[in-house]
Amino acid sequence: MARRQTGPERRKAFHQGRIASAQTGVKRLWWTAWWLVAELTELDKRDKRRAHDQSLALANQLGQFADRLNNEHHDNLRGARRG
């Protein structure tokens, strides 16, 4: 008899299936972010302090990444106006 999946195993299978079926990189990022939120929500139920710390660290990393993308886009627009 096959054993039943645990909640974490079921969540992982569900989210990995969505990510694998995504047609674009942006959609893969979207579904990965949903998975991340689901895992942080579960962590928050068990350990609020750790969930808070992990969320802040990830928010800082994502903010830095977004800032870099924004700066690249801004530089590209300024270059297009000049040239």
HUBEL-V754454 format. One line per field, one symbol per residue. ss: DSSP state (a for helix, b for strand, c for the rest). psi: psi as a letter, one per 30 degrees, with the letter a starting at -180 (. if undefined). burial: + if it has 16 or more other C-alpha atoms within 10 Angstrom, else -. Layout:
ss->???
psi->???
burial->???
This chain:
ss->ccccccaaaaaaaaaaaaaaacccaaaaaaaaaaaaaaaaaaaaaacaaaaaaaaaaaaaaaaaaaaaaaaaaaaaaaaaaac
psi->kklkkleeeeeeeeeeeeeefkfleeeeeeeeeeeeeeeeeeeeeeieeeeeeeeeeeeeeeeeeeeeeeeeeeeeeeeeee.
burial->--------------++-++--------+--++--+--+-+--+-------+---+----------------------------
